[in-house]
Every structure is written in C-alpha cells, then in structure tokens.
Amino acid sequence: MPTIRVEMIEGRTPEQKKALAQALTQAVVATLGSKPEAVDVLMFDVPRGDWATGGVLWSEKT
C-alpha cells in the first residue's frame, strides 16, 4: 500500500487538497499499478512561522 506524505504551508482550500489527492493517486496507479483504494495520501499543514527557506521564516516574507 503506497503512502504519500505531503507537507505544505497552510492555506490550501479543501478543493485544492482534494484535487491534489486525486492527482497523486492517479499518478501512483499509473506508475506503480496500485489500486486506487490502496493509495493513502497524508497532508500536513505547516504554519508559516514553522517553515523556513534559505534561513528566512515564511511568516517574515512579504
């Protein structure tokens, strides 16, 4: 059973998350031959203050 973990900065809509889950599931089915019902997608929303790129917190970016 493939499990995909997605970590992203918070703020995506439920519709965007649904579309992402569907697209990732379809990609796993097409690539690995898994059944859709065997693919798990876990999504984790990370607050902007808990994510940094290049040493800069996303909460400090304009």
CHARMM-style PDB file with segment names, atoms N, HN, CA, C and O in Angstrom:
ATOM      1  N   MET     1       0.838  -1.165   0.000  1.00  0.00      PROA
ATOM      2  CA  MET     1       0.000   0.000   0.000  1.00  0.00      PROA
ATOM      3  C   MET     1       0.888   1.235   0.000  1.00  0.00      PROA
ATOM      4  O   MET     1       1.511   1.520   1.023  1.00  0.00      PROA
ATOM      5  N   PRO     2       0.978   1.977  -1.088  1.00  0.00      PROA
ATOM      6  CA  PRO     2       1.766   3.209  -1.106  1.00  0.00      PROA
ATOM      7  C   PRO     2       1.130   4.287  -0.226  1.00  0.00      PROA
ATOM      8  O   PRO     2      -0.085   4.488  -0.244  1.00  0.00      PROA
ATOM      9  N   THR     3       1.968   4.966   0.534  1.00  0.00      PROA
ATOM     10  HN  THR     3       2.955   4.803   0.548  1.00  0.00      PROA
ATOM     11  CA  THR     3       1.534   6.095   1.340  1.00  0.00      PROA
ATOM     12  C   THR     3       2.375   7.297   0.947  1.00  0.00      PROA
ATOM     13  O   THR     3       3.605   7.245   0.954  1.00  0.00      PROA
ATOM     14  N   ILE     4       1.695   8.371   0.607  1.00  0.00      PROA
ATOM     15  HN  ILE     4       0.696   8.414   0.601  1.00  0.00      PROA
ATOM     16  CA  ILE     4       2.370   9.603   0.205  1.00  0.00      PROA
ATOM     17  C   ILE     4       2.141  10.634   1.291  1.00  0.00      PROA
ATOM     18  O   ILE     4       1.003  10.888   1.686  1.00  0.00      PROA
ATOM     19  N   ARG     5       3.220  11.226   1.773  1.00  0.00      PROA
ATOM     20  HN  ARG     5       4.144  11.020   1.452  1.00  0.00      PROA
ATOM     21  CA  ARG     5       3.136  12.262   2.806  1.00  0.00      PROA
ATOM     22  C   ARG     5       3.435  13.601   2.139  1.00  0.00      PROA
ATOM     23  O   ARG     5       4.472  13.770   1.498  1.00  0.00      PROA
ATOM     24  N   VAL     6       2.516  14.546   2.298  1.00  0.00      PROA
ATOM     25  HN  VAL     6       1.673  14.409   2.819  1.00  0.00      PROA
ATOM     26  CA  VAL     6       2.666  15.870   1.704  1.00  0.00      PROA
ATOM     27  C   VAL     6       2.691  16.890   2.831  1.00  0.00      PROA
ATOM     28  O   VAL     6       1.749  16.985   3.618  1.00  0.00      PROA
ATOM     29  N   GLU     7       3.773  17.649   2.901  1.00  0.00      PROA
ATOM     30  HN  GLU     7       4.538  17.572   2.262  1.00  0.00      PROA
ATOM     31  CA  GLU     7       3.865  18.740   3.867  1.00  0.00      PROA
ATOM     32  C   GLU     7       3.887  20.039   3.075  1.00  0.00      PROA
ATOM     33  O   GLU     7       4.671  20.197   2.139  1.00  0.00      PROA
ATOM     34  N   MET     8       3.017  20.967   3.460  1.00  0.00      PROA
ATOM     35  HN  MET     8       2.380  20.839   4.220  1.00  0.00      PROA
ATOM     36  CA  MET     8       2.926  22.226   2.733  1.00  0.00      PROA
ATOM     37  C   MET     8       2.516  23.331   3.684  1.00  0.00      PROA
ATOM     38  O   MET     8       1.910  23.092   4.729  1.00  0.00      PROA
ATOM     39  N   ILE     9       2.862  24.540   3.296  1.00  0.00      PROA
ATOM     40  HN  ILE     9       3.355  24.734   2.448  1.00  0.00      PROA
ATOM     41  CA  ILE     9       2.473  25.689   4.107  1.00  0.00      PROA
ATOM     42  C   ILE     9       0.953  25.786   4.098  1.00  0.00      PROA
ATOM     43  O   ILE     9       0.312  25.640   3.057  1.00  0.00      PROA
ATOM     44  N   GLU    10       0.398  26.032   5.262  1.00  0.00      PROA
ATOM     45  HN  GLU    10       0.919  26.150   6.108  1.00  0.00      PROA
ATOM     46  CA  GLU    10      -1.056  26.098   5.406  1.00  0.00      PROA
ATOM     47  C   GLU    10      -1.666  27.141   4.478  1.00  0.00      PROA
ATOM     48  O   GLU    10      -1.004  28.093   4.066  1.00  0.00      PROA
ATOM     49  N   GLY    11      -2.951  26.939   4.157  1.00  0.00      PROA
ATOM     50  HN  GLY    11      -3.488  26.166   4.492  1.00  0.00      PROA
ATOM     51  CA  GLY    11      -3.663  27.923   3.359  1.00  0.00      PROA
ATOM     52  C   GLY    11      -4.357  27.362   2.131  1.00  0.00      PROA
ATOM     53  O   GLY    11      -5.081  28.084   1.446  1.00  0.00      PROA
ATOM     54  N   ARG    12      -4.144  26.070   1.842  1.00  0.00      PROA
ATOM     55  HN  ARG    12      -3.556  25.484   2.399  1.00  0.00      PROA
ATOM     56  CA  ARG    12      -4.819  25.488   0.676  1.00  0.00      PROA
ATOM     57  C   ARG    12      -6.278  25.212   1.023  1.00  0.00      PROA
ATOM     58  O   ARG    12      -6.607  24.912   2.171  1.00  0.00      PROA
ATOM     59  N   THR    13      -7.137  25.316   0.033  1.00  0.00      PROA
ATOM     60  HN  THR    13      -6.870  25.560  -0.899  1.00  0.00      PROA
ATOM     61  CA  THR    13      -8.562  25.059   0.239  1.00  0.00      PROA
ATOM     62  C   THR    13      -8.823  23.550   0.236  1.00  0.00      PROA
ATOM     63  O   THR    13      -8.012  22.776  -0.273  1.00  0.00      PROA
ATOM     64  N   PRO    14      -9.963  23.136   0.811  1.00  0.00      PROA
ATOM     65  CA  PRO    14     -10.316  21.720   0.737  1.00  0.00      PROA
ATOM     66  C   PRO    14     -10.398  21.221  -0.708  1.00  0.00      PROA
ATOM     67  O   PRO    14     -10.058  20.073  -0.990  1.00  0.00      PROA
ATOM     68  N   GLU    15     -10.847  22.079  -1.614  1.00  0.00      PROA
ATOM     69  HN  GLU    15     -11.123  23.012  -1.385  1.00  0.00      PROA
ATOM     70  CA  GLU    15     -10.945  21.688  -3.025  1.00  0.00      PROA
ATOM     71  C   GLU    15      -9.557  21.431  -3.619  1.00  0.00      PROA
ATOM     72  O   GLU    15      -9.369  20.484  -4.382  1.00  0.00      PROA
ATOM     73  N   GLN    16      -8.590  22.278  -3.264  1.00  0.00      PROA
ATOM     74  HN  GLN    16      -8.742  23.048  -2.643  1.00  0.00      PROA
ATOM     75  CA  GLN    16      -7.219  22.090  -3.754  1.00  0.00      PROA
ATOM     76  C   GLN    16      -6.627  20.797  -3.201  1.00  0.00      PROA
ATOM     77  O   GLN    16      -5.951  20.061  -3.919  1.00  0.00      PROA
ATOM     78  N   LYS    17      -6.880  20.527  -1.942  1.00  0.00      PROA
ATOM     79  HN  LYS    17      -7.430  21.124  -1.358  1.00  0.00      PROA
ATOM     80  CA  LYS    17      -6.366  19.299  -1.329  1.00  0.00      PROA
ATOM     81  C   LYS    17      -6.996  18.064  -1.976  1.00  0.00      PROA
ATOM     82  O   LYS    17      -6.315  17.068  -2.219  1.00  0.00      PROA
ATOM     83  N   LYS    18      -8.272  18.136  -2.245  1.00  0.00      PROA
ATOM     84  HN  LYS    18      -8.825  18.945  -2.047  1.00  0.00      PROA
ATOM     85  CA  LYS    18      -8.963  17.020  -2.902  1.00  0.00      PROA
ATOM     86  C   LYS    18      -8.366  16.770  -4.280  1.00  0.00      PROA
ATOM     87  O   LYS    18      -8.102  15.626  -4.650  1.00  0.00      PROA
ATOM     88  N   ALA    19      -8.152  17.842  -5.040  1.00  0.00      PROA
ATOM     89  HN  ALA    19      -8.366  18.772  -4.739  1.00  0.00      PROA
ATOM     90  CA  ALA    19      -7.578  17.707  -6.384  1.00  0.00      PROA
ATOM     91  C   ALA    19      -6.169  17.131  -6.313  1.00  0.00      PROA
ATOM     92  O   ALA    19      -5.798  16.302  -7.145  1.00  0.00      PROA
ATOM     93  N   LEU    20      -5.381  17.560  -5.328  1.00  0.00      PROA
ATOM     94  HN  LEU    20      -5.683  18.233  -4.653  1.00  0.00      PROA
ATOM     95  CA  LEU    20      -4.030  17.038  -5.169  1.00  0.00      PROA
ATOM     96  C   LEU    20      -4.070  15.554  -4.832  1.00  0.00      PROA
ATOM     97  O   LEU    20      -3.321  14.766  -5.410  1.00  0.00      PROA
ATOM     98  N   ALA    21      -4.931  15.170  -3.906  1.00  0.00      PROA
ATOM     99  HN  ALA    21      -5.539  15.811  -3.437  1.00  0.00      PROA
ATOM    100  CA  ALA    21      -5.053  13.757  -3.532  1.00  0.00      PROA
ATOM    101  C   ALA    21      -5.440  12.906  -4.736  1.00  0.00      PROA
ATOM    102  O   ALA    21      -4.905  11.813  -4.922  1.00  0.00      PROA
ATOM    103  N   GLN    22      -6.361  13.397  -5.548  1.00  0.00      PROA
ATOM    104  HN  GLN    22      -6.795  14.285  -5.397  1.00  0.00      PROA
ATOM    105  CA  GLN    22      -6.775  12.654  -6.743  1.00  0.00      PROA
ATOM    106  C   GLN    22      -5.640  12.539  -7.748  1.00  0.00      PROA
ATOM    107  O   GLN    22      -5.425  11.470  -8.318  1.00  0.00      PROA
ATOM    108  N   ALA    23      -4.915  13.625  -7.970  1.00  0.00      PROA
ATOM    109  HN  ALA    23      -5.089  14.493  -7.506  1.00  0.00      PROA
ATOM    110  CA  ALA    23      -3.815  13.607  -8.931  1.00  0.00      PROA
ATOM    111  C   ALA    23      -2.687  12.684  -8.472  1.00  0.00      PROA
ATOM    112  O   ALA    23      -2.142  11.921  -9.271  1.00  0.00      PROA
ATOM    113  N   LEU    24      -2.339  12.752  -7.198  1.00  0.00      PROA
ATOM    114  HN  LEU    24      -2.781  13.371  -6.549  1.00  0.00      PROA
ATOM    115  CA  LEU    24      -1.285  11.878  -6.679  1.00  0.00      PROA
ATOM    116  C   LEU    24      -1.698  10.414  -6.757  1.00  0.00      PROA
ATOM    117  O   LEU    24      -0.895   9.552  -7.115  1.00  0.00      PROA
ATOM    118  N   THR    25      -2.946  10.143  -6.424  1.00  0.00      PROA
ATOM    119  HN  THR    25      -3.598  10.844  -6.134  1.00  0.00      PROA
ATOM    120  CA  THR    25      -3.445   8.771  -6.505  1.00  0.00      PROA
ATOM    121  C   THR    25      -3.387   8.258  -7.931  1.00  0.00      PROA
ATOM    122  O   THR    25      -2.943   7.136  -8.171  1.00  0.00      PROA
ATOM    123  N   GLN    26      -3.830   9.066  -8.876  1.00  0.00      PROA
ATOM    124  HN  GLN    26      -4.191   9.978  -8.682  1.00  0.00      PROA
ATOM    125  CA  GLN    26      -3.790   8.658 -10.287  1.00  0.00      PROA
ATOM    126  C   GLN    26      -2.363   8.404 -10.742  1.00  0.00      PROA
ATOM    127  O   GLN    26      -2.117   7.462 -11.494  1.00  0.00      PROA
ATOM    128  N   ALA    27      -1.421   9.224 -10.302  1.00  0.00      PROA
ATOM    129  HN  ALA    27      -1.621   9.990  -9.691  1.00  0.00      PROA
ATOM    130  CA  ALA    27      -0.019   9.043 -10.684  1.00  0.00      PROA
ATOM    131  C   ALA    27       0.534   7.731 -10.137  1.00  0.00      PROA
ATOM    132  O   ALA    27       1.266   7.029 -10.836  1.00  0.00      PROA
ATOM    133  N   VAL    28       0.194   7.397  -8.905  1.00  0.00      PROA
ATOM    134  HN  VAL    28      -0.400   7.968  -8.338  1.00  0.00      PROA
ATOM    135  CA  VAL    28       0.668   6.134  -8.317  1.00  0.00      PROA
ATOM    136  C   VAL    28       0.046   4.947  -9.037  1.00  0.00      PROA
ATOM    137  O   VAL    28       0.732   3.963  -9.314  1.00  0.00      PROA
ATOM    138  N   VAL    29      -1.224   5.028  -9.336  1.00  0.00      PROA
ATOM    139  HN  VAL    29      -1.781   5.828  -9.111  1.00  0.00      PROA
ATOM    140  CA  VAL    29      -1.895   3.943 -10.064  1.00  0.00      PROA
ATOM    141  C   VAL    29      -1.241   3.737 -11.425  1.00  0.00      PROA
ATOM    142  O   VAL    29      -0.956   2.604 -11.812  1.00  0.00      PROA
ATOM    143  N   ALA    30      -1.002   4.828 -12.153  1.00  0.00      PROA
ATOM    144  HN  ALA    30      -1.234   5.748 -11.839  1.00  0.00      PROA
ATOM    145  CA  ALA    30      -0.413   4.734 -13.492  1.00  0.00      PROA
ATOM    146  C   ALA    30       1.038   4.264 -13.451  1.00  0.00      PROA
ATOM    147  O   ALA    30       1.481   3.543 -14.345  1.00  0.00      PROA
ATOM    148  N   THR    31       1.774   4.663 -12.428  1.00  0.00      PROA
ATOM    149  HN  THR    31       1.414   5.248 -11.702  1.00  0.00      PROA
ATOM    150  CA  THR    31       3.201   4.363 -12.362  1.00  0.00      PROA
ATOM    151  C   THR    31       3.498   3.011 -11.718  1.00  0.00      PROA
ATOM    152  O   THR    31       4.340   2.255 -12.200  1.00  0.00      PROA
ATOM    153  N   LEU    32       2.794   2.717 -10.622  1.00  0.00      PROA
ATOM    154  HN  LEU    32       2.110   3.332 -10.231  1.00  0.00      PROA
ATOM    155  CA  LEU    32       3.093   1.510  -9.860  1.00  0.00      PROA
ATOM    156  C   LEU    32       2.094   0.378 -10.064  1.00  0.00      PROA
ATOM    157  O   LEU    32       2.337  -0.758  -9.658  1.00  0.00      PROA
ATOM    158  N   GLY    33       0.973   0.699 -10.693  1.00  0.00      PROA
ATOM    159  HN  GLY    33       0.776   1.623 -11.022  1.00  0.00      PROA
ATOM    160  CA  GLY    33      -0.044  -0.325 -10.919  1.00  0.00      PROA
ATOM    161  C   GLY    33      -0.857  -0.656  -9.680  1.00  0.00      PROA
ATOM    162  O   GLY    33      -1.506  -1.700  -9.625  1.00  0.00      PROA
ATOM    163  N   SER    34      -0.829   0.223  -8.687  1.00  0.00      PROA
ATOM    164  HN  SER    34      -0.302   1.071  -8.732  1.00  0.00      PROA
ATOM    165  CA  SER    34      -1.609   0.026  -7.470  1.00  0.00      PROA
ATOM    166  C   SER    34      -3.089   0.257  -7.748  1.00  0.00      PROA
ATOM    167  O   SER    34      -3.455   0.911  -8.725  1.00  0.00      PROA
ATOM    168  N   LYS    35      -3.921  -0.279  -6.889  1.00  0.00      PROA
ATOM    169  HN  LYS    35      -3.623  -0.810  -6.096  1.00  0.00      PROA
ATOM    170  CA  LYS    35      -5.344   0.027  -6.956  1.00  0.00      PROA
ATOM    171  C   LYS    35      -5.565   1.350  -6.221  1.00  0.00      PROA
ATOM    172  O   LYS    35      -4.916   1.604  -5.206  1.00  0.00      PROA
ATOM    173  N   PRO    36      -6.467   2.189  -6.715  1.00  0.00      PROA
ATOM    174  CA  PRO    36      -6.695   3.490  -6.072  1.00  0.00      PROA
ATOM    175  C   PRO    36      -7.014   3.377  -4.584  1.00  0.00      PROA
ATOM    176  O   PRO    36      -6.564   4.198  -3.784  1.00  0.00      PROA
ATOM    177  N   GLU    37      -7.783   2.369  -4.219  1.00  0.00      PROA
ATOM    178  HN  GLU    37      -8.148   1.702  -4.869  1.00  0.00      PROA
ATOM    179  CA  GLU    37      -8.180   2.226  -2.819  1.00  0.00      PROA
ATOM    180  C   GLU    37      -7.022   1.799  -1.911  1.00  0.00      PROA
ATOM    181  O   GLU    37      -7.173   1.759  -0.690  1.00  0.00      PROA
ATOM    182  N   ALA    38      -5.877   1.483  -2.499  1.00  0.00      PROA
ATOM    183  HN  ALA    38      -5.754   1.515  -3.491  1.00  0.00      PROA
ATOM    184  CA  ALA    38      -4.702   1.097  -1.716  1.00  0.00      PROA
ATOM    185  C   ALA    38      -3.739   2.255  -1.507  1.00  0.00      PROA
ATOM    186  O   ALA    38      -2.734   2.108  -0.812  1.00  0.00      PROA
ATOM    187  N   VAL    39      -4.037   3.409  -2.104  1.00  0.00      PROA
ATOM    188  HN  VAL    39      -4.854   3.529  -2.669  1.00  0.00      PROA
ATOM    189  CA  VAL    39      -3.136   4.562  -2.029  1.00  0.00      PROA
ATOM    190  C   VAL    39      -3.612   5.520  -0.933  1.00  0.00      PROA
ATOM    191  O   VAL    39      -4.751   5.987  -0.952  1.00  0.00      PROA
ATOM    192  N   ASP    40      -2.733   5.798   0.006  1.00  0.00      PROA
ATOM    193  HN  ASP    40      -1.808   5.419   0.021  1.00  0.00      PROA
ATOM    194  CA  ASP    40      -3.041   6.764   1.061  1.00  0.00      PROA
ATOM    195  C   ASP    40      -2.260   8.045   0.806  1.00  0.00      PROA
ATOM    196  O   ASP    40      -1.081   8.010   0.455  1.00  0.00      PROA
ATOM    197  N   VAL    41      -2.937   9.183   0.989  1.00  0.00      PROA
ATOM    198  HN  VAL    41      -3.895   9.212   1.275  1.00  0.00      PROA
ATOM    199  CA  VAL    41      -2.287  10.491   0.885  1.00  0.00      PROA
ATOM    200  C   VAL    41      -2.513  11.199   2.218  1.00  0.00      PROA
ATOM    201  O   VAL    41      -3.648  11.451   2.621  1.00  0.00      PROA
ATOM    202  N   LEU    42      -1.405  11.515   2.894  1.00  0.00      PROA
ATOM    203  HN  LEU    42      -0.483  11.311   2.566  1.00  0.00      PROA
ATOM    204  CA  LEU    42      -1.470  12.224   4.165  1.00  0.00      PROA
ATOM    205  C   LEU    42      -1.009  13.651   3.938  1.00  0.00      PROA
ATOM    206  O   LEU    42       0.064  13.879   3.379  1.00  0.00      PROA
ATOM    207  N   MET    43      -1.814  14.612   4.367  1.00  0.00      PROA
ATOM    208  HN  MET    43      -2.685  14.427   4.821  1.00  0.00      PROA
ATOM    209  CA  MET    43      -1.477  16.023   4.169  1.00  0.00      PROA
ATOM    210  C   MET    43      -1.280  16.703   5.511  1.00  0.00      PROA
ATOM    211  O   MET    43      -2.097  16.570   6.422  1.00  0.00      PROA
ATOM    212  N   PHE    44      -0.188  17.428   5.612  1.00  0.00      PROA
ATOM    213  HN  PHE    44       0.475  17.536   4.872  1.00  0.00      PROA
ATOM    214  CA  PHE    44       0.142  18.136   6.836  1.00  0.00      PROA
ATOM    215  C   PHE    44       0.309  19.617   6.524  1.00  0.00      PROA
ATOM    216  O   PHE    44       1.167  20.002   5.731  1.00  0.00      PROA
ATOM    217  N   ASP    45      -0.519  20.440   7.156  1.00  0.00      PROA
ATOM    218  HN  ASP    45      -1.216  20.126   7.801  1.00  0.00      PROA
ATOM    219  CA  ASP    45      -0.420  21.887   7.006  1.00  0.00      PROA
ATOM    220  C   ASP    45       0.580  22.413   8.037  1.00  0.00      PROA
ATOM    221  O   ASP    45       0.446  22.158   9.234  1.00  0.00      PROA
ATOM    222  N   VAL    46       1.561  23.134   7.564  1.00  0.00      PROA
ATOM    223  HN  VAL    46       1.669  23.342   6.591  1.00  0.00      PROA
ATOM    224  CA  VAL    46       2.594  23.688   8.434  1.00  0.00      PROA
ATOM    225  C   VAL    46       2.390  25.205   8.518  1.00  0.00      PROA
ATOM    226  O   VAL    46       2.320  25.876   7.489  1.00  0.00      PROA
ATOM    227  N   PRO    47       2.293  25.742   9.725  1.00  0.00      PROA
ATOM    228  CA  PRO    47       2.154  27.195   9.852  1.00  0.00      PROA
ATOM    229  C   PRO    47       3.365  27.915   9.243  1.00  0.00      PROA
ATOM    230  O   PRO    47       4.488  27.414   9.299  1.00  0.00      PROA
ATOM    231  N   ARG    48       3.125  29.076   8.670  1.00  0.00      PROA
ATOM    232  HN  ARG    48       2.212  29.483   8.624  1.00  0.00      PROA
ATOM    233  CA  ARG    48       4.186  29.850   8.003  1.00  0.00      PROA
ATOM    234  C   ARG    48       5.353  30.151   8.948  1.00  0.00      PROA
ATOM    235  O   ARG    48       6.496  30.264   8.506  1.00  0.00      PROA
ATOM    236  N   GLY    49       5.069  30.280  10.231  1.00  0.00      PROA
ATOM    237  HN  GLY    49       4.140  30.189  10.590  1.00  0.00      PROA
ATOM    238  CA  GLY    49       6.111  30.560  11.198  1.00  0.00      PROA
ATOM    239  C   GLY    49       6.966  29.357  11.555  1.00  0.00      PROA
ATOM    240  O   GLY    49       7.983  29.489  12.237  1.00  0.00      PROA
ATOM    241  N   ASP    50       6.547  28.169  11.088  1.00  0.00      PROA
ATOM    242  HN  ASP    50       5.721  28.062  10.534  1.00  0.00      PROA
ATOM    243  CA  ASP    50       7.288  26.939  11.365  1.00  0.00      PROA
ATOM    244  C   ASP    50       8.020  26.421  10.132  1.00  0.00      PROA
ATOM    245  O   ASP    50       8.507  25.291  10.141  1.00  0.00      PROA
ATOM    246  N   TRP    51       8.109  27.217   9.081  1.00  0.00      PROA
ATOM    247  HN  TRP    51       7.713  28.135   9.074  1.00  0.00      PROA
ATOM    248  CA  TRP    51       8.754  26.805   7.832  1.00  0.00      PROA
ATOM    249  C   TRP    51       9.724  27.905   7.412  1.00  0.00      PROA
ATOM    250  O   TRP    51       9.362  29.079   7.346  1.00  0.00      PROA
ATOM    251  N   ALA    52      10.947  27.510   7.133  1.00  0.00      PROA
ATOM    252  HN  ALA    52      11.242  26.556   7.186  1.00  0.00      PROA
ATOM    253  CA  ALA    52      11.947  28.480   6.685  1.00  0.00      PROA
ATOM    254  C   ALA    52      12.615  27.977   5.414  1.00  0.00      PROA
ATOM    255  O   ALA    52      12.862  26.781   5.261  1.00  0.00      PROA
ATOM    256  N   THR    53      12.898  28.882   4.523  1.00  0.00      PROA
ATOM    257  HN  THR    53      12.698  29.854   4.647  1.00  0.00      PROA
ATOM    258  CA  THR    53      13.646  28.591   3.311  1.00  0.00      PROA
ATOM    259  C   THR    53      14.774  29.598   3.229  1.00  0.00      PROA
ATOM    260  O   THR    53      14.553  30.804   3.335  1.00  0.00      PROA
ATOM    261  N   GLY    54      15.978  29.099   3.040  1.00  0.00      PROA
ATOM    262  HN  GLY    54      16.158  28.119   2.954  1.00  0.00      PROA
ATOM    263  CA  GLY    54      17.125  29.992   2.979  1.00  0.00      PROA
ATOM    264  C   GLY    54      17.362  30.755   4.271  1.00  0.00      PROA
ATOM    265  O   GLY    54      17.914  31.855   4.264  1.00  0.00      PROA
ATOM    266  N   GLY    55      16.937  30.160   5.381  1.00  0.00      PROA
ATOM    267  HN  GLY    55      16.489  29.266   5.386  1.00  0.00      PROA
ATOM    268  CA  GLY    55      17.136  30.800   6.674  1.00  0.00      PROA
ATOM    269  C   GLY    55      16.103  31.848   7.027  1.00  0.00      PROA
ATOM    270  O   GLY    55      16.226  32.512   8.056  1.00  0.00      PROA
ATOM    271  N   VAL    56      15.088  32.010   6.196  1.00  0.00      PROA
ATOM    272  HN  VAL    56      14.988  31.470   5.360  1.00  0.00      PROA
ATOM    273  CA  VAL    56      14.058  33.021   6.431  1.00  0.00      PROA
ATOM    274  C   VAL    56      12.716  32.335   6.643  1.00  0.00      PROA
ATOM    275  O   VAL    56      12.283  31.527   5.822  1.00  0.00      PROA
ATOM    276  N   LEU    57      12.057  32.668   7.760  1.00  0.00      PROA
ATOM    277  HN  LEU    57      12.408  33.324   8.427  1.00  0.00      PROA
ATOM    278  CA  LEU    57      10.730  32.119   8.013  1.00  0.00      PROA
ATOM    279  C   LEU    57       9.748  32.655   6.971  1.00  0.00      PROA
ATOM    280  O   LEU    57       9.822  33.817   6.572  1.00  0.00      PROA
ATOM    281  N   TRP    58       8.836  31.796   6.542  1.00  0.00      PROA
ATOM    282  HN  TRP    58       8.777  30.852   6.867  1.00  0.00      PROA
ATOM    283  CA  TRP    58       7.837  32.226   5.570  1.00  0.00      PROA
ATOM    284  C   TRP    58       6.909  33.298   6.163  1.00  0.00      PROA
ATOM    285  O   TRP    58       6.339  34.108   5.432  1.00  0.00      PROA
ATOM    286  N   SER    59       6.767  33.292   7.475  1.00  0.00      PROA
ATOM    287  HN  SER    59       7.229  32.634   8.069  1.00  0.00      PROA
ATOM    288  CA  SER    59       5.934  34.323   8.117  1.00  0.00      PROA
ATOM    289  C   SER    59       6.565  35.712   8.029  1.00  0.00      PROA
ATOM    290  O   SER    59       5.888  36.723   8.220  1.00  0.00      PROA
ATOM    291  N   GLU    60       7.868  35.753   7.737  1.00  0.00      PROA
ATOM    292  HN  GLU    60       8.418  34.932   7.582  1.00  0.00      PROA
ATOM    293  CA  GLU    60       8.561  37.039   7.619  1.00  0.00      PROA
ATOM    294  C   GLU    60       8.680  37.520   6.172  1.00  0.00      PROA
ATOM    295  O   GLU    60       9.133  38.636   5.916  1.00  0.00      PROA
ATOM    296  N   LYS    61       8.270  36.671   5.234  1.00  0.00      PROA
ATOM    297  HN  LYS    61       7.902  35.765   5.442  1.00  0.00      PROA
ATOM    298  CA  LYS    61       8.341  37.060   3.820  1.00  0.00      PROA
ATOM    299  C   LYS    61       7.115  37.902   3.477  1.00  0.00      PROA
ATOM    300  O   LYS    61       6.028  37.696   4.018  1.00  0.00      PROA
ATOM    301  N   THR    62       7.314  38.854   2.565  1.00  0.00      PROA
ATOM    302  HN  THR    62       8.197  39.021   2.126  1.00  0.00      PROA
ATOM    303  CA  THR    62       6.194  39.718   2.180  1.00  0.00      PROA
ATOM    304  C   THR    62       5.596  39.265   0.883  1.00  0.00      PROA
ATOM    305  OT1 THR    62       4.640  39.872   0.399  1.00  0.00      PROA
TER     306      THR     62
END
